[in-house]
Amino acid sequence: MTAQGKQQPPDSGESETEGHRQIRNRMDRMGLDPDQRRFIEEMLDDEEDGTPSE
């Protein structure tokens, strides 16, 4: 799975939010279990806060 959220420019929060919505839609289609979803949601939240999740 690619980290598409990291491809968004950091100075445009609107497109970053759009990218996160696309990732969540993709998770719905993939049918991830709740634990996997929670892990990815936390990574997205970390990106929004500006703190690296690595």
ZAVOTI-263334 format. One record per residue: y, x, z of N, C-alpha, C in turn; residue in three letters; residue number from 1. Coordinates in steps of 0.001 Angstrom, whole numbers, padded with zeros to 6 digits, m for minus. Each point is the difference from the previous one (the first is absolute). Layout:
{n.y->Y&n.x->X&n.z->Z&ca.y->Y&ca.x->X&ca.z->Z&c.y->Y&c.x->X&c.z->Z&rest->Ala&nr->NUM} $
...
END
This chain:
{n.y->m001193&n.x->000841&n.z->000000&ca.y->001193&ca.x->m000841&ca.z->000000&c.y->001248&c.x->000880&c.z->000000&rest->Met&nr->1} $
{n.y->000976&n.x->m000326&n.z->m000814&ca.y->001187&ca.x->000836&ca.z->m000098&c.y->001044&c.x->m000456&c.z->001006&rest->Thr&nr->2} $
{n.y->000806&n.x->000933&n.z->000457&ca.y->001071&ca.x->m000340&ca.z->000947&c.y->001242&c.x->m000353&c.z->m000791&rest->Ala&nr->3} $
{n.y->000058&n.x->m001217&n.z->m000505&ca.y->001099&ca.x->m000380&ca.z->m000871&c.y->001316&c.x->m000128&c.z->000752&rest->Gln&nr->4} $
{n.y->m000047&n.x->m000305&n.z->001281&ca.y->001232&ca.x->m000125&ca.z->000772&c.y->000807&c.x->001288&c.z->m000010&rest->Gly&nr->5} $
{n.y->m000693&n.x->001139&n.z->m000071&ca.y->000695&ca.x->001284&ca.z->000031&c.y->000722&c.x->000276&c.z->m001316&rest->Lys&nr->6} $
{n.y->m000311&n.x->m000731&n.z->m001051&ca.y->000655&ca.x->000226&ca.z->m001284&c.y->001364&c.x->m000682&c.z->m000065&rest->Gln&nr->7} $
{n.y->000284&n.x->m000884&n.z->000943&ca.y->001284&ca.x->m000693&ca.z->000003&c.y->001100&c.x->000953&c.z->000450&rest->Gln&nr->8} $
{n.y->001177&n.x->m000073&n.z->m000607&ca.y->001119&ca.x->000843&ca.z->000466&c.y->000413&c.x->m000396&c.z->001420&rest->Pro&nr->9} $
{n.y->000224&n.x->000986&n.z->000861&ca.y->000269&ca.x->m000291&ca.z->001415&c.y->001334&c.x->m000702&c.z->000229&rest->Pro&nr->10} $
{n.y->000944&n.x->000114&n.z->m000950&ca.y->001329&ca.x->m000559&ca.z->000244&c.y->000106&c.x->m001456&c.z->m000428&rest->Asp&nr->11} $
{n.y->m001048&n.x->m000569&n.z->m000602&ca.y->000071&ca.x->m001400&ca.z->m000418&c.y->m001015&c.x->m000820&c.z->000804&rest->Ser&nr->12} $
{n.y->000428&n.x->m000516&n.z->001131&ca.y->m000912&ca.x->m000735&ca.z->000883&c.y->m000523&c.x->m001262&c.z->m000656&rest->Gly&nr->13} $
{n.y->000782&n.x->m000595&n.z->m000916&ca.y->m000423&ca.x->m001259&ca.z->m000607&c.y->m001245&c.x->000218&c.z->m000863&rest->Glu&nr->14} $
{n.y->000014&n.x->001015&n.z->m000851&ca.y->m001163&ca.x->000245&ca.z->m000864&c.y->m001183&c.x->000482&c.z->000826&rest->Ser&nr->15} $
{n.y->000277&n.x->000695&n.z->001119&ca.y->m001102&ca.x->000448&ca.z->000858&c.y->m000700&c.x->m001223&c.z->000590&rest->Glu&nr->16} $
{n.y->000789&n.x->m000986&n.z->000436&ca.y->m000586&ca.x->m001227&ca.z->000533&c.y->m000819&c.x->m000701&c.z->m001082&rest->Thr&nr->17} $
{n.y->000507&n.x->m000008&n.z->m001230&ca.y->m000739&ca.x->m000587&ca.z->m001114&c.y->m001316&c.x->000734&c.z->m000200&rest->Glu&nr->18} $
{n.y->000032&n.x->001324&n.z->000098&ca.y->m001223&ca.x->000781&ca.z->m000153&c.y->m001010&c.x->m000339&c.z->001086&rest->Gly&nr->19} $
{n.y->000506&n.x->m000195&n.z->001220&ca.y->m000897&ca.x->m000354&ca.z->001099&c.y->m000610&c.x->m001373&c.z->m000242&rest->His&nr->20} $
{n.y->000782&n.x->m000917&n.z->m000555&ca.y->m000543&ca.x->m001330&ca.z->m000268&c.y->m001104&c.x->000089&c.z->m001042&rest->Arg&nr->21} $
{n.y->000187&n.x->000858&n.z->m001006&ca.y->m001037&ca.x->000173&ca.z->m001016&c.y->m001263&c.x->000567&c.z->000624&rest->Gln&nr->22} $
{n.y->000164&n.x->000939&n.z->000948&ca.y->m001169&ca.x->000580&ca.z->000672&c.y->m000724&c.x->m001079&c.z->000798&rest->Ile&nr->23} $
{n.y->000752&n.x->m000847&n.z->000703&ca.y->m000637&ca.x->m001062&ca.z->000791&c.y->m000725&c.x->m000984&c.z->m000920&rest->Arg&nr->24} $
{n.y->000607&n.x->m000320&n.z->m001147&ca.y->m000673&ca.x->m000879&ca.z->m000955&c.y->m001288&c.x->000641&c.z->m000492&rest->Asn&nr->25} $
{n.y->000038&n.x->001303&n.z->m000241&ca.y->m001192&ca.x->000713&ca.z->m000472&c.y->m001081&c.x->m000016&c.z->001085&rest->Arg&nr->26} $
{n.y->000422&n.x->000147&n.z->001267&ca.y->m000977&ca.x->m000046&ca.z->001095&c.y->m000673&c.x->m001372&c.z->000035&rest->Met&nr->27} $
{n.y->000785&n.x->m001052&n.z->m000241&ca.y->m000583&ca.x->m001350&ca.z->m000010&c.y->m001058&c.x->m000114&c.z->m001092&rest->Asp&nr->28} $
{n.y->000302&n.x->000529&n.z->m001183&ca.y->m000958&ca.x->m000087&ca.z->m001102&c.y->m001249&c.x->000832&c.z->000282&rest->Arg&nr->29} $
{n.y->000183&n.x->001148&n.z->000675&ca.y->m001138&ca.x->000865&ca.z->000287&c.y->m000863&c.x->m000575&c.z->001114&rest->Met&nr->30} $
{n.y->000557&n.x->m000883&n.z->000791&ca.y->m000777&ca.x->m000603&ca.z->001076&c.y->m000307&c.x->000975&c.z->001122&rest->Gly&nr->31} $
{n.y->000999&n.x->000789&n.z->000398&ca.y->m000216&ca.x->000961&ca.z->001085&c.y->m000245&c.x->m000734&c.z->001315&rest->Leu&nr->32} $
{n.y->m000778&n.x->000642&n.z->000873&ca.y->m000224&ca.x->m000616&ca.z->001306&c.y->001219&c.x->000245&c.z->000895&rest->Asp&nr->33} $
{n.y->000138&n.x->m000750&n.z->001086&ca.y->001208&ca.x->000067&ca.z->000844&c.y->000328&c.x->001414&c.z->000485&rest->Pro&nr->34} $
{n.y->m001017&n.x->000802&n.z->000331&ca.y->000272&ca.x->001362&ca.z->000475&c.y->000656&c.x->000836&c.z->m001089&rest->Asp&nr->35} $
{n.y->m000504&n.x->m000111&n.z->m001236&ca.y->000590&ca.x->000762&ca.z->m001099&c.y->001425&c.x->m000469&c.z->m000262&rest->Gln&nr->36} $
{n.y->000210&n.x->m001315&n.z->000017&ca.y->001342&ca.x->m000537&ca.z->m000230&c.y->000967&c.x->000509&c.z->001066&rest->Arg&nr->37} $
{n.y->m000433&n.x->m000019&n.z->001268&ca.y->000882&ca.x->000428&ca.z->001093&c.y->000394&c.x->001464&c.z->m000188&rest->Arg&nr->38} $
{n.y->m000956&n.x->000839&n.z->m000413&ca.y->000272&ca.x->001422&ca.z->m000201&c.y->001064&c.x->000189&c.z->m001085&rest->Phe&nr->39} $
{n.y->m000151&n.x->m000712&n.z->m001111&ca.y->000957&ca.x->000141&ca.z->m001100&c.y->001355&c.x->m000584&c.z->000394&rest->Ile&nr->40} $
{n.y->m000002&n.x->m001137&n.z->000700&ca.y->001263&ca.x->m000590&ca.z->000447&c.y->000749&c.x->000982&c.z->000894&rest->Glu&nr->41} $
{n.y->m000719&n.x->000700&n.z->000876&ca.y->000651&ca.x->000971&ca.z->000884&c.y->000597&c.x->001149&c.z->m000805&rest->Glu&nr->42} $
{n.y->m000704&n.x->000441&n.z->m001046&ca.y->000547&ca.x->001063&ca.z->m000840&c.y->001273&c.x->m000475&c.z->m000690&rest->Met&nr->43} $
{n.y->000007&n.x->m001251&n.z->m000483&ca.y->001196&ca.x->m000529&ca.z->m000649&c.y->001140&c.x->m000101&c.z->000993&rest->Leu&nr->44} $
{n.y->m000290&n.x->m000445&n.z->001226&ca.y->001044&ca.x->m000109&ca.z->001019&c.y->000574&c.x->001381&c.z->000309&rest->Asp&nr->45} $
{n.y->m000864&n.x->001015&n.z->000056&ca.y->000478&ca.x->001360&ca.z->000254&c.y->000945&c.x->000447&c.z->m001108&rest->Asp&nr->46} $
{n.y->m000323&n.x->m000338&n.z->m001243&ca.y->000870&ca.x->000372&ca.z->m001115&c.y->001359&c.x->m000681&c.z->000143&rest->Glu&nr->47} $
{n.y->m000004&n.x->m001273&n.z->000392&ca.y->001255&ca.x->m000729&ca.z->000152&c.y->000844&c.x->000621&c.z->001104&rest->Glu&nr->48} $
{n.y->m000642&n.x->000507&n.z->001051&ca.y->000723&ca.x->000636&ca.z->001099&c.y->000523&c.x->001379&c.z->m000400&rest->Asp&nr->49} $
{n.y->m000529&n.x->000556&n.z->m001064&ca.y->000416&ca.x->001322&ca.z->m000441&c.y->m000790&c.x->001109&c.z->000657&rest->Gly&nr->50} $
{n.y->m001064&n.x->m000339&n.z->000721&ca.y->m000833&ca.x->001032&ca.z->000625&c.y->m001274&c.x->000162&c.z->m000809&rest->Thr&nr->51} $
{n.y->m000361&n.x->001232&n.z->m000355&ca.y->m001220&ca.x->000225&ca.z->m000781&c.y->m001244&c.x->m000387&c.z->000779&rest->Pro&nr->52} $
{n.y->m000983&n.x->m000571&n.z->m000684&ca.y->m001208&ca.x->m000460&ca.z->000675&c.y->m001116&c.x->001027&c.z->m000090&rest->Ser&nr->53} $
{n.y->000331&n.x->001235&n.z->m000386&ca.y->m001052&ca.x->001008&ca.z->m000176&c.y->m000136&c.x->000893&c.z->001209&rest->Glu&nr->54} $
END
